[in-house]
Amino acid sequence: MQMVMLVVDCIRSPREGAEAARRELAGKGLLAKGAKIARDADFVYFPVEKGAKIPEKFRKLACKRDFEGFDGRRSGSLKDTLVAGGKMAAREAEAVTGAFDCIGDIAIVEIPEGLERKESEIARAVMLMNRHIRVVAKKEGPMEGVFRVRRLKIIGGEKRTETVYRESGCSFLLDVSKAYFSVRLAHERQRIGAQVGKKEKILVPFAGVGPFAIVIGKKHPDCEIVGIELNPAAAEYFGKNTEINKTKNVKAVLGDANDVVPNAYRGWADRIVMPLPHSAGDFLDAALAGANPRGCKIHFYGFVQTRDGGGKEIRDIYAPMLRLIRGKCAAKKMKCRIMNKRVVRPYAPFVVQAAVDFSVRKNA
């Protein structure tokens, strides 16, 4: 059973009253089938059936957001649906990748080599099983270029690549063919947002269309957040998203973080979020230049191997990241303290995305 994202009406309940709210909604038959209950640091979100009559006491808590759902909203898996509909032989269906990414109402799928002639049938099956999907696009290559975007081809539904993705009470307008975006970092955005203190100054290099900056800014209106993005298309959407979400405390800056931070934000940041795992190490010098010398927390992401070339499990997968961080801090004469290490998600065979949270301050 695969995971997808569903845009669903919901009731937002404070955590302390969530169980009572759940029992009441369930008792009235209002909880939506096929969507998981979601949570963040402050609230629990209960998906409700489309068109449901919301009791008066809950109406002020009604909202919309993306939920994890199941492709089993129709019975069976994607492969089962293709076979049962007579669109594909069982042998062919075995090659179809069951998991796919959903950003807003766009599904991004992989079409196995040799099944290109069946891509329209696969797209129709995806939309049949996921009623919120309006566009199905197939990957036509890997992430490429300095902006880390992927060539896509529309194979089903509406002919567009622009969509709106919702998360943590925020809405993000973006074009999936022009800007990199990961729904899989939603938990990281919530995790970091929960750590932010009052009136922090926060830098987000590689800000994309603004998810980290805006999620944090929405939750902490007393903080000042600056996001820096090199991709002009992504930066333009970032600016629009600050307006959509009314986050006047978030500023979108177009430029190269290696130039912008040392020149415009030297010693400015109380917290820095670096969500570019492929080459964040190339920007660590700039990040340290932007750190408040009296103390700054940095959230650093990278890809690490879990097994060596001989297939043996690596005991300390974080060692390369820690060597890099400590080496850069020592060169800048800054004290470094590792606060947290965690695996964010699997990425490829024997490769995971990892996060290291650390604090720095200038040596006395």
Contacts in CASP RR format, 6 or more apart in sequence:
PFRMAT RR
TARGET T0000
AUTHOR 0000-0000-0000
METHOD contacts of the structure
MODEL  1
MQMVMLVVDCIRSPREGAEAARRELAGKGLLAKGAKIARDADFVYFPVEK
GAKIPEKFRKLACKRDFEGFDGRRSGSLKDTLVAGGKMAAREAEAVTGAF
DCIGDIAIVEIPEGLERKESEIARAVMLMNRHIRVVAKKEGPMEGVFRVR
RLKIIGGEKRTETVYRESGCSFLLDVSKAYFSVRLAHERQRIGAQVGKKE
KILVPFAGVGPFAIVIGKKHPDCEIVGIELNPAAAEYFGKNTEINKTKNV
KAVLGDANDVVPNAYRGWADRIVMPLPHSAGDFLDAALAGANPRGCKIHF
YGFVQTRDGGGKEIRDIYAPMLRLIRGKCAAKKMKCRIMNKRVVRPYAPF
VVQAAVDFSVRKNA
1 70 0 8 1.000
1 71 0 8 1.000
1 72 0 8 1.000
1 77 0 8 1.000
2 70 0 8 1.000
2 71 0 8 1.000
2 77 0 8 1.000
2 78 0 8 1.000
2 98 0 8 1.000
2 99 0 8 1.000
2 100 0 8 1.000
3 68 0 8 1.000
3 69 0 8 1.000
3 70 0 8 1.000
3 99 0 8 1.000
4 68 0 8 1.000
4 69 0 8 1.000
4 70 0 8 1.000
4 71 0 8 1.000
4 100 0 8 1.000
4 102 0 8 1.000
4 107 0 8 1.000
4 130 0 8 1.000
5 66 0 8 1.000
5 67 0 8 1.000
5 68 0 8 1.000
5 69 0 8 1.000
5 102 0 8 1.000
5 103 0 8 1.000
5 104 0 8 1.000
5 165 0 8 1.000
5 183 0 8 1.000
6 34 0 8 1.000
6 35 0 8 1.000
6 47 0 8 1.000
6 66 0 8 1.000
6 67 0 8 1.000
6 68 0 8 1.000
6 69 0 8 1.000
6 130 0 8 1.000
6 132 0 8 1.000
7 64 0 8 1.000
7 65 0 8 1.000
7 66 0 8 1.000
7 67 0 8 1.000
7 104 0 8 1.000
7 105 0 8 1.000
7 132 0 8 1.000
7 166 0 8 1.000
8 32 0 8 1.000
8 35 0 8 1.000
8 47 0 8 1.000
8 48 0 8 1.000
8 50 0 8 1.000
8 64 0 8 1.000
8 65 0 8 1.000
8 66 0 8 1.000
8 67 0 8 1.000
8 132 0 8 1.000
9 32 0 8 1.000
9 47 0 8 1.000
9 48 0 8 1.000
9 50 0 8 1.000
9 51 0 8 1.000
9 52 0 8 1.000
9 62 0 8 1.000
9 63 0 8 1.000
9 64 0 8 1.000
10 38 0 8 1.000
10 45 0 8 1.000
10 46 0 8 1.000
10 47 0 8 1.000
10 48 0 8 1.000
10 62 0 8 1.000
10 63 0 8 1.000
10 64 0 8 1.000
10 65 0 8 1.000
10 67 0 8 1.000
11 21 0 8 1.000
11 25 0 8 1.000
11 45 0 8 1.000
11 46 0 8 1.000
11 48 0 8 1.000
11 54 0 8 1.000
11 58 0 8 1.000
11 61 0 8 1.000
11 62 0 8 1.000
11 63 0 8 1.000
12 43 0 8 1.000
12 44 0 8 1.000
12 45 0 8 1.000
12 61 0 8 1.000
12 62 0 8 1.000
12 63 0 8 1.000
13 21 0 8 1.000
13 22 0 8 1.000
13 43 0 8 1.000
13 44 0 8 1.000
13 45 0 8 1.000
13 46 0 8 1.000
13 61 0 8 1.000
14 42 0 8 1.000
14 43 0 8 1.000
14 44 0 8 1.000
15 39 0 8 1.000
15 42 0 8 1.000
15 43 0 8 1.000
15 44 0 8 1.000
18 43 0 8 1.000
18 44 0 8 1.000
21 44 0 8 1.000
21 46 0 8 1.000
21 58 0 8 1.000
22 31 0 8 1.000
22 37 0 8 1.000
22 44 0 8 1.000
22 46 0 8 1.000
24 55 0 8 1.000
25 31 0 8 1.000
25 46 0 8 1.000
25 48 0 8 1.000
25 58 0 8 1.000
28 55 0 8 1.000
29 49 0 8 1.000
30 48 0 8 1.000
30 49 0 8 1.000
30 52 0 8 1.000
30 54 0 8 1.000
31 46 0 8 1.000
31 47 0 8 1.000
31 48 0 8 1.000
31 49 0 8 1.000
32 47 0 8 1.000
32 48 0 8 1.000
32 49 0 8 1.000
32 50 0 8 1.000
33 49 0 8 1.000
33 73 0 8 1.000
34 47 0 8 1.000
34 69 0 8 1.000
34 70 0 8 1.000
34 72 0 8 1.000
34 73 0 8 1.000
35 47 0 8 1.000
35 67 0 8 1.000
35 68 0 8 1.000
35 69 0 8 1.000
36 47 0 8 1.000
36 67 0 8 1.000
36 68 0 8 1.000
36 69 0 8 1.000
37 44 0 8 1.000
37 45 0 8 1.000
37 46 0 8 1.000
37 47 0 8 1.000
38 44 0 8 1.000
38 45 0 8 1.000
38 47 0 8 1.000
38 65 0 8 1.000
38 67 0 8 1.000
38 68 0 8 1.000
39 45 0 8 1.000
40 168 0 8 1.000
40 190 0 8 1.000
40 194 0 8 1.000
41 190 0 8 1.000
41 193 0 8 1.000
41 194 0 8 1.000
41 219 0 8 1.000
42 219 0 8 1.000
45 63 0 8 1.000
45 65 0 8 1.000
45 67 0 8 1.000
47 67 0 8 1.000
48 54 0 8 1.000
54 62 0 8 1.000
63 169 0 8 1.000
64 166 0 8 1.000
65 166 0 8 1.000
65 167 0 8 1.000
65 168 0 8 1.000
65 169 0 8 1.000
66 104 0 8 1.000
66 165 0 8 1.000
66 166 0 8 1.000
66 167 0 8 1.000
66 183 0 8 1.000
71 77 0 8 1.000
71 78 0 8 1.000
71 98 0 8 1.000
71 129 0 8 1.000
71 130 0 8 1.000
72 129 0 8 1.000
73 129 0 8 1.000
73 130 0 8 1.000
73 131 0 8 1.000
74 81 0 8 1.000
74 128 0 8 1.000
74 129 0 8 1.000
77 98 0 8 1.000
78 96 0 8 1.000
78 98 0 8 1.000
78 122 0 8 1.000
78 125 0 8 1.000
78 126 0 8 1.000
78 129 0 8 1.000
79 93 0 8 1.000
79 94 0 8 1.000
79 96 0 8 1.000
79 98 0 8 1.000
80 93 0 8 1.000
81 125 0 8 1.000
81 128 0 8 1.000
81 129 0 8 1.000
82 88 0 8 1.000
82 93 0 8 1.000
82 96 0 8 1.000
82 118 0 8 1.000
82 121 0 8 1.000
82 122 0 8 1.000
82 125 0 8 1.000
83 89 0 8 1.000
83 90 0 8 1.000
83 93 0 8 1.000
87 118 0 8 1.000
87 121 0 8 1.000
87 124 0 8 1.000
87 125 0 8 1.000
88 96 0 8 1.000
88 115 0 8 1.000
88 118 0 8 1.000
88 121 0 8 1.000
92 115 0 8 1.000
92 118 0 8 1.000
95 112 0 8 1.000
95 115 0 8 1.000
96 112 0 8 1.000
96 115 0 8 1.000
96 122 0 8 1.000
97 109 0 8 1.000
97 110 0 8 1.000
97 112 0 8 1.000
100 107 0 8 1.000
100 108 0 8 1.000
100 109 0 8 1.000
100 110 0 8 1.000
100 126 0 8 1.000
101 107 0 8 1.000
101 108 0 8 1.000
101 183 0 8 1.000
102 108 0 8 1.000
102 130 0 8 1.000
102 133 0 8 1.000
102 183 0 8 1.000
103 163 0 8 1.000
103 165 0 8 1.000
103 174 0 8 1.000
103 176 0 8 1.000
103 181 0 8 1.000
103 183 0 8 1.000
104 132 0 8 1.000
104 163 0 8 1.000
104 164 0 8 1.000
104 165 0 8 1.000
104 166 0 8 1.000
105 132 0 8 1.000
105 133 0 8 1.000
105 134 0 8 1.000
105 135 0 8 1.000
105 163 0 8 1.000
105 164 0 8 1.000
106 133 0 8 1.000
106 134 0 8 1.000
106 135 0 8 1.000
106 136 0 8 1.000
106 137 0 8 1.000
106 161 0 8 1.000
106 163 0 8 1.000
106 176 0 8 1.000
107 126 0 8 1.000
107 127 0 8 1.000
107 130 0 8 1.000
107 133 0 8 1.000
107 135 0 8 1.000
107 136 0 8 1.000
107 137 0 8 1.000
108 137 0 8 1.000
108 138 0 8 1.000
108 139 0 8 1.000
108 152 0 8 1.000
108 176 0 8 1.000
109 122 0 8 1.000
109 123 0 8 1.000
109 126 0 8 1.000
109 136 0 8 1.000
109 137 0 8 1.000
109 138 0 8 1.000
109 139 0 8 1.000
109 155 0 8 1.000
110 138 0 8 1.000
110 139 0 8 1.000
111 118 0 8 1.000
111 119 0 8 1.000
111 122 0 8 1.000
111 138 0 8 1.000
111 139 0 8 1.000
111 155 0 8 1.000
115 122 0 8 1.000
119 138 0 8 1.000
119 155 0 8 1.000
120 155 0 8 1.000
120 156 0 8 1.000
122 136 0 8 1.000
122 155 0 8 1.000
123 136 0 8 1.000
123 155 0 8 1.000
123 156 0 8 1.000
123 157 0 8 1.000
124 156 0 8 1.000
126 133 0 8 1.000
126 136 0 8 1.000
127 133 0 8 1.000
127 134 0 8 1.000
127 136 0 8 1.000
127 156 0 8 1.000
127 157 0 8 1.000
134 157 0 8 1.000
134 158 0 8 1.000
135 154 0 8 1.000
135 156 0 8 1.000
135 157 0 8 1.000
135 158 0 8 1.000
135 159 0 8 1.000
135 160 0 8 1.000
135 161 0 8 1.000
135 163 0 8 1.000
136 154 0 8 1.000
136 155 0 8 1.000
136 156 0 8 1.000
136 157 0 8 1.000
137 152 0 8 1.000
137 153 0 8 1.000
137 154 0 8 1.000
137 155 0 8 1.000
137 161 0 8 1.000
137 176 0 8 1.000
137 177 0 8 1.000
138 152 0 8 1.000
138 153 0 8 1.000
138 155 0 8 1.000
139 150 0 8 1.000
139 151 0 8 1.000
139 152 0 8 1.000
140 150 0 8 1.000
140 151 0 8 1.000
140 152 0 8 1.000
140 153 0 8 1.000
141 150 0 8 1.000
141 151 0 8 1.000
142 150 0 8 1.000
143 149 0 8 1.000
143 150 0 8 1.000
143 180 0 8 1.000
144 150 0 8 1.000
144 151 0 8 1.000
146 230 0 8 1.000
147 179 0 8 1.000
147 180 0 8 1.000
147 230 0 8 1.000
147 231 0 8 1.000
147 233 0 8 1.000
147 234 0 8 1.000
148 180 0 8 1.000
148 278 0 8 1.000
149 177 0 8 1.000
149 178 0 8 1.000
149 179 0 8 1.000
149 180 0 8 1.000
149 231 0 8 1.000
150 177 0 8 1.000
151 177 0 8 1.000
152 161 0 8 1.000
152 176 0 8 1.000
152 177 0 8 1.000
154 160 0 8 1.000
154 161 0 8 1.000
161 175 0 8 1.000
161 176 0 8 1.000
161 177 0 8 1.000
161 178 0 8 1.000
162 173 0 8 1.000
162 174 0 8 1.000
162 175 0 8 1.000
162 176 0 8 1.000
163 173 0 8 1.000
163 174 0 8 1.000
163 175 0 8 1.000
163 176 0 8 1.000
164 171 0 8 1.000
164 172 0 8 1.000
164 173 0 8 1.000
164 174 0 8 1.000
165 171 0 8 1.000
165 172 0 8 1.000
165 174 0 8 1.000
165 181 0 8 1.000
165 183 0 8 1.000
166 172 0 8 1.000
167 183 0 8 1.000
167 186 0 8 1.000
167 189 0 8 1.000
167 211 0 8 1.000
167 215 0 8 1.000
168 186 0 8 1.000
168 189 0 8 1.000
168 190 0 8 1.000
168 215 0 8 1.000
168 218 0 8 1.000
168 219 0 8 1.000
169 218 0 8 1.000
170 211 0 8 1.000
170 214 0 8 1.000
170 215 0 8 1.000
170 218 0 8 1.000
170 241 0 8 1.000
170 245 0 8 1.000
171 241 0 8 1.000
171 244 0 8 1.000
171 245 0 8 1.000
172 181 0 8 1.000
172 209 0 8 1.000
172 210 0 8 1.000
172 211 0 8 1.000
172 214 0 8 1.000
172 237 0 8 1.000
172 241 0 8 1.000
172 244 0 8 1.000
173 209 0 8 1.000
173 237 0 8 1.000
173 240 0 8 1.000
173 241 0 8 1.000
173 244 0 8 1.000
174 181 0 8 1.000
174 209 0 8 1.000
174 234 0 8 1.000
174 237 0 8 1.000
174 241 0 8 1.000
175 233 0 8 1.000
175 237 0 8 1.000
178 231 0 8 1.000
178 233 0 8 1.000
178 234 0 8 1.000
179 208 0 8 1.000
179 209 0 8 1.000
179 231 0 8 1.000
179 233 0 8 1.000
179 234 0 8 1.000
179 237 0 8 1.000
180 208 0 8 1.000
180 231 0 8 1.000
180 234 0 8 1.000
181 208 0 8 1.000
181 209 0 8 1.000
181 211 0 8 1.000
184 344 0 8 1.000
184 345 0 8 1.000
185 211 0 8 1.000
185 212 0 8 1.000
185 275 0 8 1.000
185 344 0 8 1.000
188 212 0 8 1.000
188 275 0 8 1.000
188 299 0 8 1.000
188 344 0 8 1.000
188 355 0 8 1.000
189 211 0 8 1.000
189 212 0 8 1.000
189 215 0 8 1.000
189 216 0 8 1.000
190 215 0 8 1.000
192 212 0 8 1.000
192 216 0 8 1.000
192 273 0 8 1.000
192 299 0 8 1.000
193 215 0 8 1.000
193 216 0 8 1.000
193 219 0 8 1.000
193 220 0 8 1.000
195 297 0 8 1.000
196 202 0 8 1.000
196 216 0 8 1.000
196 219 0 8 1.000
196 220 0 8 1.000
196 223 0 8 1.000
196 271 0 8 1.000
197 220 0 8 1.000
197 223 0 8 1.000
198 220 0 8 1.000
198 222 0 8 1.000
198 223 0 8 1.000
199 222 0 8 1.000
199 223 0 8 1.000
199 224 0 8 1.000
200 220 0 8 1.000
200 223 0 8 1.000
200 224 0 8 1.000
200 270 0 8 1.000
200 271 0 8 1.000
201 223 0 8 1.000
201 224 0 8 1.000
201 225 0 8 1.000
201 226 0 8 1.000
201 268 0 8 1.000
201 269 0 8 1.000
201 270 0 8 1.000
201 271 0 8 1.000
201 292 0 8 1.000
202 213 0 8 1.000
202 216 0 8 1.000
202 223 0 8 1.000
202 224 0 8 1.000
202 225 0 8 1.000
202 226 0 8 1.000
202 269 0 8 1.000
202 270 0 8 1.000
202 271 0 8 1.000
202 272 0 8 1.000
202 273 0 8 1.000
203 225 0 8 1.000
203 226 0 8 1.000
203 227 0 8 1.000
203 228 0 8 1.000
203 261 0 8 1.000
203 265 0 8 1.000
203 268 0 8 1.000
203 269 0 8 1.000
203 271 0 8 1.000
203 272 0 8 1.000
203 273 0 8 1.000
203 287 0 8 1.000
203 290 0 8 1.000
204 210 0 8 1.000
204 212 0 8 1.000
204 213 0 8 1.000
204 225 0 8 1.000
204 226 0 8 1.000
204 227 0 8 1.000
204 228 0 8 1.000
204 272 0 8 1.000
204 273 0 8 1.000
204 275 0 8 1.000
205 227 0 8 1.000
205 228 0 8 1.000
205 257 0 8 1.000
205 261 0 8 1.000
205 272 0 8 1.000
205 273 0 8 1.000
205 274 0 8 1.000
205 276 0 8 1.000
205 283 0 8 1.000
205 286 0 8 1.000
205 287 0 8 1.000
206 228 0 8 1.000
206 229 0 8 1.000
206 230 0 8 1.000
206 257 0 8 1.000
206 274 0 8 1.000
206 275 0 8 1.000
206 276 0 8 1.000
206 280 0 8 1.000
206 283 0 8 1.000
207 213 0 8 1.000
207 227 0 8 1.000
207 228 0 8 1.000
207 229 0 8 1.000
207 234 0 8 1.000
207 235 0 8 1.000
207 238 0 8 1.000
207 252 0 8 1.000
208 229 0 8 1.000
208 231 0 8 1.000
208 234 0 8 1.000
208 235 0 8 1.000
208 237 0 8 1.000
208 238 0 8 1.000
209 234 0 8 1.000
209 237 0 8 1.000
209 238 0 8 1.000
209 241 0 8 1.000
210 227 0 8 1.000
210 229 0 8 1.000
210 237 0 8 1.000
210 238 0 8 1.000
210 241 0 8 1.000
210 242 0 8 1.000
210 250 0 8 1.000
210 252 0 8 1.000
212 273 0 8 1.000
212 275 0 8 1.000
213 225 0 8 1.000
213 226 0 8 1.000
213 227 0 8 1.000
213 238 0 8 1.000
213 247 0 8 1.000
213 250 0 8 1.000
213 252 0 8 1.000
214 241 0 8 1.000
214 242 0 8 1.000
214 245 0 8 1.000
214 247 0 8 1.000
214 250 0 8 1.000
216 223 0 8 1.000
216 225 0 8 1.000
216 273 0 8 1.000
217 223 0 8 1.000
217 225 0 8 1.000
217 247 0 8 1.000
217 249 0 8 1.000
217 250 0 8 1.000
218 245 0 8 1.000
218 247 0 8 1.000
220 249 0 8 1.000
221 247 0 8 1.000
221 249 0 8 1.000
222 249 0 8 1.000
223 249 0 8 1.000
224 249 0 8 1.000
224 251 0 8 1.000
225 247 0 8 1.000
225 249 0 8 1.000
225 250 0 8 1.000
225 251 0 8 1.000
226 250 0 8 1.000
226 251 0 8 1.000
226 253 0 8 1.000
226 265 0 8 1.000
227 238 0 8 1.000
227 250 0 8 1.000
227 251 0 8 1.000
227 252 0 8 1.000
227 253 0 8 1.000
228 253 0 8 1.000
228 255 0 8 1.000
228 256 0 8 1.000
228 257 0 8 1.000
228 260 0 8 1.000
228 261 0 8 1.000
229 235 0 8 1.000
229 238 0 8 1.000
229 252 0 8 1.000
229 253 0 8 1.000
229 254 0 8 1.000
229 255 0 8 1.000
230 254 0 8 1.000
230 255 0 8 1.000
230 256 0 8 1.000
230 257 0 8 1.000
232 254 0 8 1.000
235 252 0 8 1.000
235 253 0 8 1.000
235 254 0 8 1.000
235 255 0 8 1.000
238 252 0 8 1.000
239 252 0 8 1.000
242 248 0 8 1.000
242 250 0 8 1.000
242 251 0 8 1.000
242 252 0 8 1.000
253 260 0 8 1.000
253 264 0 8 1.000
257 283 0 8 1.000
257 286 0 8 1.000
257 287 0 8 1.000
258 282 0 8 1.000
258 283 0 8 1.000
258 285 0 8 1.000
258 286 0 8 1.000
261 286 0 8 1.000
261 287 0 8 1.000
261 289 0 8 1.000
261 290 0 8 1.000
262 286 0 8 1.000
262 289 0 8 1.000
262 290 0 8 1.000
265 290 0 8 1.000
266 289 0 8 1.000
266 290 0 8 1.000
267 289 0 8 1.000
267 290 0 8 1.000
267 291 0 8 1.000
267 292 0 8 1.000
267 293 0 8 1.000
267 296 0 8 1.000
268 290 0 8 1.000
268 292 0 8 1.000
269 290 0 8 1.000
269 291 0 8 1.000
269 292 0 8 1.000
269 296 0 8 1.000
270 292 0 8 1.000
270 295 0 8 1.000
270 296 0 8 1.000
270 297 0 8 1.000
271 296 0 8 1.000
271 297 0 8 1.000
271 298 0 8 1.000
271 299 0 8 1.000
272 287 0 8 1.000
272 290 0 8 1.000
272 291 0 8 1.000
272 296 0 8 1.000
272 297 0 8 1.000
272 298 0 8 1.000
272 299 0 8 1.000
273 299 0 8 1.000
274 280 0 8 1.000
274 283 0 8 1.000
274 284 0 8 1.000
274 287 0 8 1.000
274 298 0 8 1.000
274 299 0 8 1.000
274 300 0 8 1.000
274 301 0 8 1.000
275 299 0 8 1.000
275 301 0 8 1.000
276 283 0 8 1.000
276 301 0 8 1.000
277 301 0 8 1.000
277 302 0 8 1.000
277 303 0 8 1.000
277 353 0 8 1.000
278 302 0 8 1.000
278 303 0 8 1.000
280 300 0 8 1.000
280 301 0 8 1.000
280 302 0 8 1.000
281 300 0 8 1.000
281 324 0 8 1.000
284 300 0 8 1.000
284 324 0 8 1.000
284 325 0 8 1.000
284 328 0 8 1.000
285 328 0 8 1.000
285 332 0 8 1.000
287 298 0 8 1.000
288 328 0 8 1.000
288 329 0 8 1.000
288 332 0 8 1.000
288 334 0 8 1.000
288 360 0 8 1.000
290 296 0 8 1.000
291 298 0 8 1.000
291 334 0 8 1.000
291 360 0 8 1.000
291 361 0 8 1.000
292 361 0 8 1.000
293 334 0 8 1.000
293 361 0 8 1.000
293 362 0 8 1.000
294 361 0 8 1.000
294 362 0 8 1.000
295 359 0 8 1.000
295 360 0 8 1.000
295 361 0 8 1.000
295 362 0 8 1.000
296 359 0 8 1.000
296 360 0 8 1.000
296 361 0 8 1.000
297 339 0 8 1.000
297 357 0 8 1.000
297 358 0 8 1.000
297 359 0 8 1.000
298 357 0 8 1.000
298 358 0 8 1.000
298 359 0 8 1.000
298 360 0 8 1.000
299 355 0 8 1.000
299 356 0 8 1.000
299 357 0 8 1.000
300 321 0 8 1.000
300 325 0 8 1.000
300 355 0 8 1.000
300 356 0 8 1.000
300 357 0 8 1.000
300 358 0 8 1.000
301 344 0 8 1.000
301 353 0 8 1.000
301 354 0 8 1.000
301 355 0 8 1.000
302 321 0 8 1.000
302 353 0 8 1.000
302 354 0 8 1.000
302 355 0 8 1.000
303 347 0 8 1.000
303 351 0 8 1.000
303 352 0 8 1.000
303 353 0 8 1.000
303 354 0 8 1.000
304 317 0 8 1.000
304 318 0 8 1.000
304 320 0 8 1.000
304 321 0 8 1.000
304 351 0 8 1.000
304 352 0 8 1.000
304 354 0 8 1.000
305 314 0 8 1.000
305 317 0 8 1.000
305 350 0 8 1.000
305 351 0 8 1.000
306 313 0 8 1.000
306 314 0 8 1.000
306 317 0 8 1.000
306 350 0 8 1.000
306 351 0 8 1.000
306 352 0 8 1.000
307 313 0 8 1.000
307 314 0 8 1.000
307 350 0 8 1.000
308 314 0 8 1.000
311 350 0 8 1.000
317 343 0 8 1.000
317 352 0 8 1.000
317 354 0 8 1.000
318 341 0 8 1.000
318 354 0 8 1.000
318 356 0 8 1.000
321 354 0 8 1.000
321 356 0 8 1.000
322 338 0 8 1.000
322 356 0 8 1.000
325 336 0 8 1.000
325 338 0 8 1.000
325 356 0 8 1.000
325 358 0 8 1.000
326 336 0 8 1.000
329 335 0 8 1.000
329 336 0 8 1.000
329 360 0 8 1.000
330 336 0 8 1.000
333 362 0 8 1.000
333 363 0 8 1.000
334 360 0 8 1.000
334 361 0 8 1.000
334 362 0 8 1.000
334 363 0 8 1.000
335 360 0 8 1.000
335 361 0 8 1.000
335 362 0 8 1.000
335 363 0 8 1.000
336 358 0 8 1.000
336 359 0 8 1.000
336 360 0 8 1.000
337 358 0 8 1.000
337 359 0 8 1.000
337 360 0 8 1.000
338 356 0 8 1.000
338 357 0 8 1.000
338 358 0 8 1.000
339 357 0 8 1.000
339 358 0 8 1.000
339 359 0 8 1.000
340 355 0 8 1.000
340 356 0 8 1.000
340 357 0 8 1.000
341 354 0 8 1.000
341 355 0 8 1.000
341 356 0 8 1.000
341 357 0 8 1.000
342 354 0 8 1.000
342 355 0 8 1.000
343 352 0 8 1.000
343 353 0 8 1.000
343 354 0 8 1.000
344 352 0 8 1.000
344 353 0 8 1.000
344 354 0 8 1.000
344 355 0 8 1.000
345 352 0 8 1.000
345 353 0 8 1.000
346 352 0 8 1.000
346 353 0 8 1.000
347 353 0 8 1.000
END
